Amino acid sequence: MENEVSNLRPGLNFRCESCSQEAEISLHRGMLECSVCGTQISSWNNSDIDSNTSYLNAETTHHGPPSEFGRNQLGSTFSNSDKDSNGSQLSSSWKSSGKRLKRMDNQLKQHDLGSRQRRQAQELIMKNTPNGNLRTLSLDLLDTGWPDARKNKSIQPIWQAAHPWGIGGSAGACILQASRLLNIDCRIDELLSNVLPQTNPKFGRKAIFRASKSLSKIIRMNKELRYNHQDHPLAVMSRANLGETKFRIVSKDLHTIIQFVRQNEIHVGNARTFLACCTHMLATSREIEFKASEINTLFGCSVHYMLRSIPIYQLISNINPSLLKEEALPLP
């Protein structure tokens, strides 16, 4: 970073080297991050060294790990044993008091960490994402799409849209959206096997898409959460690796189309369907022998990718009429 890390604090503006944007520094789980791309800058500790610890190492506060702003400190840990530290049996009054304090402490923890189902969704994200920006952004999106009902009652949480697979559907939707925002190719079949392994793929896919649609609506409503993911087609192209297939001849033309779409900020909808349809028509024009199932597998898209062929044909014709032949457009 161009800034001195020691002088960075939450809320300050700085220039991020990862996304080259003037961004505000945000605090997430004790880490300073770029609010635009989510790149972690450094750890943040807001504890001051008091008089009792001033003679100790200045780099160590001895106050434990830092907590996020707006988060309550977790309570104590109560033992389940019926005996004291000396091994003597506790009296009934002490047992009753211990159970009552433990119950109160668990209630406080639940208010801070969220419901059991929400914690399970967090665990699914932690388990199925690598440590880094993808995991951080996925957890942020879960906080956004599944907020604490006590703090925000105006937002319908995404688990309701994914019901009755609210936990896996919410986790899958957050990973899917985070992958798109970070230009990472995330295939729905692989995602399903991780977050909803026991669910019928047909119903699991619908649950993730419903939750993802609900999350997109929440992001659109929230100005500071809006992201631009025009580069997602490039991530899909990279994963498809056309250069190692029979479609390598049309790879250059596809990149020309993607560049035109990005420069003119044209909304193409689902990137997989768009690229699959373009590849199908370009390959037909180049007289390449192929099956639709090959393109379906290559891009991991729906088998009905040619339903949008007419507007895509018109778009390619406007870019370069010589790229397509009339037979590339299927008969209605």
C-alpha positions, -999 to 999 in steps of 0.1 A, spaced: 0 0 0 11 36 -7 1 46 29 19 39 61 2 9 76 7 21 111 -13 53 103 -43 35 88 -76 34 107 -112 24 99 -130 52 80 -99 68 64 -96 70 27 -66 55 10 -55 43 -25 -56 5 -28 -29 -12 -48 -51 -42 -56 -80 -24 -73 -63 10 -79 -93 28 -63 -96 56 -38 -115 36 -11 -125 38 25 -109 15 50 -134 -9 66 -130 -31 97 -140 -68 94 -133 -94 120 -103 -75 134 -88 -68 100 -85 -35 80 -98 -41 45 -104 -21 13 -141 -14 11 -141 -18 -27 -123 -51 -34 -120 -66 1 -82 -68 1 -69 -72 37 -44 -45 46 -34 -53 82 -47 -64 116 -64 -38 138 -62 -36 175 -81 -8 191 -70 -16 227 -47 9 244 -19 -1 267 -29 9 302 -7 17 332 -7 -20 343 8 -32 311 30 -3 300 61 -19 313 55 -49 290 63 -53 253 49 -23 235 38 -45 205 17 -67 227 -14 -53 245 -22 -84 265 -59 -75 262 -67 -105 240 -78 -104 203 -95 -72 191 -133 -71 186 -152 -55 158 -171 -22 163 -207 -29 173 -199 -64 185 -204 -74 222 -177 -93 240 -184 -129 244 -192 -141 279 -174 -165 302 -172 -203 299 -190 -223 325 -181 -258 334 -206 -286 332 -190 -304 361 -209 -308 394 -177 -305 414 -156 -275 425 -119 -270 418 -110 -292 448 -132 -320 436 -159 -316 462 -195 -320 453 -214 -287 447 -245 -280 468 -279 -278 451 -280 -240 454 -246 -237 436 -257 -261 409 -289 -240 404 -270 -208 402 -244 -222 378 -271 -234 354 -289 -201 355 -257 -181 348 -248 -205 320 -283 -201 304 -280 -163 306 -245 -165 291 -256 -187 262 -285 -163 254 -260 -134 252 -237 -154 229 -266 -163 207 -276 -126 204 -241 -117 193 -233 -147 170 -268 -151 155 -291 -181 155 -278 -217 153 -289 -219 116 -270 -187 107 -239 -201 124 -243 -233 104 -243 -212 72 -212 -195 83 -195 -228 90 -205 -240 55 -189 -209 40 -157 -213 61 -155 -250 51 -160 -246 14 -139 -214 7 -101 -209 9 -87 -184 34 -87 -150 17 -109 -125 -1 -135 -151 -13 -142 -162 22 -142 -127 36 -166 -114 10 -188 -144 13 -191 -139 51 -198 -102 45 -226 -110 21 -241 -134 46 -241 -106 72 -258 -84 47 -284 -110 34 -290 -126 68 -289 -97 93 -298 -99 129 -336 -96 131 -332 -75 163 -311 -49 145 -328 -48 110 -364 -59 106 -369 -42 72 -348 -68 52 -363 -102 44 -334 -126 50 -322 -147 21 -328 -180 40 -366 -174 35 -361 -173 -3 -342 -206 -1 -367 -223 22 -368 -253 30 -330 -254 23 -323 -220 39 -289 -229 54 -272 -245 24 -290 -222 0 -279 -191 18 -243 -202 20 -243 -212 -16 -258 -179 -27 -231 -159 -8 -203 -180 -23 -218 -177 -58 -222 -139 -55 -188 -134 -40 -172 -154 -68 -189 -132 -94 -178 -100 -77 -142 -112 -74 -142 -126 -110 -138 -162 -99 -156 -189 -120 -179 -208 -96 -198 -237 -111 -232 -245 -96 -228 -283 -97 -196 -281 -77 -212 -257 -53 -242 -279 -48 -221 -309 -39 -204 -289 -12 -233 -270 4 -263 -292 -3 -249 -327 -9 -280 -346 2 -305 -325 -18 -319 -332 -52 -298 -311 -76 -329 -297 -92 -343 -284 -60 -309 -274 -46 -301 -253 -77 -334 -235 -74 -329 -228 -37 -294 -212 -44 -307 -191 -73 -337 -179 -52 -314 -169 -24 -290 -153 -48 -317 -133 -64 -329 -121 -30 -293 -111 -21 -289 -92 -53 -320 -72 -45 -307 -64 -10 -273 -52 -26 -292 -30 -51 -311 -14 -22 -278 -7 -4 -257 19 -21 -224 11 -5 -228 -26 -13 -231 -22 -50 -202 -38 -70 -193 -40 -106 -187 -74 -120 -183 -68 -158 -152 -89 -158 -171 -121 -149 -172 -133 -186 -134 -132 -186 -133 -155 -155 -157 -179 -172 -136 -179 -204 -105 -186 -184 -121 -216 -167 -134 -229 -200 -99 -228 -215 -110 -229 -252 -74 -230 -264 -73 -267 -254 -105 -276 -273 -118 -277 -308 -133 -243 -302 -99 -226 -300 -105 -211 -335 -133 -189 -322 -115 -179 -290 -101 -147 -305 -136 -136 -318 -151 -143 -284 -126 -120 -267 -134 -93 -293 -171 -96 -283 -163 -95 -246 -141 -64 -251 -169 -46 -270 -195 -55 -243 -172 -42 -215 -163 -10 -233 -199 -1 -241 -212 -14 -207 -238 -37 -223 -258 -59 -200 -256 -94 -213 -274 -112 -184 -260 -146 -174 -223 -147 -186 -223 -185 -191 -254 -185 -213 -242 -155 -233 -207 -171 -240 -222 -205 -247 -246 -190 -273 -218 -169 -289 -196 -200 -291 -224 -221 -307 -230 -195 -334 -194 -187 -341 -185 -225 -343 -215 -230 -367 -202 -202 -389 -167 -217 -389 -183 -251 -398 -169 -268 -367 -185 -301 -359 -198 -302 -323 -227 -312 -301 -246 -288 -279 -238 -310 -249 -200 -302 -254 -207 -265 -250 -230 -271 -221 -202 -290 -203 -175 -265 -213 -193 -235 -198 -213 -252 -171 -246 -236 -183 -282 -246 -189 -289 -268 -219 -313 -242 -231 -286 -216 -238 -298 -209 -273 -331 -194 -262 -315 -160 -263 -299 -165 -297 -317 -138 -317 -306 -107 -296 -271 -122 -293 -270 -127 -331 -280 -91 -336 -253 -79 -311 -225 -99 -328 -237 -86 -362 -234 -51 -350 -199 -57 -337 -186 -74 -369 -211 -88 -395 -184 -110 -410 -182 -131 -378 -215 -149 -385 -233 -166 -413 -270 -168 -416 -271 -205 -408 -256 -197 -374 -291 -185 -363 -313 -216 -355 -347 -218 -371 -376 -208 -347 
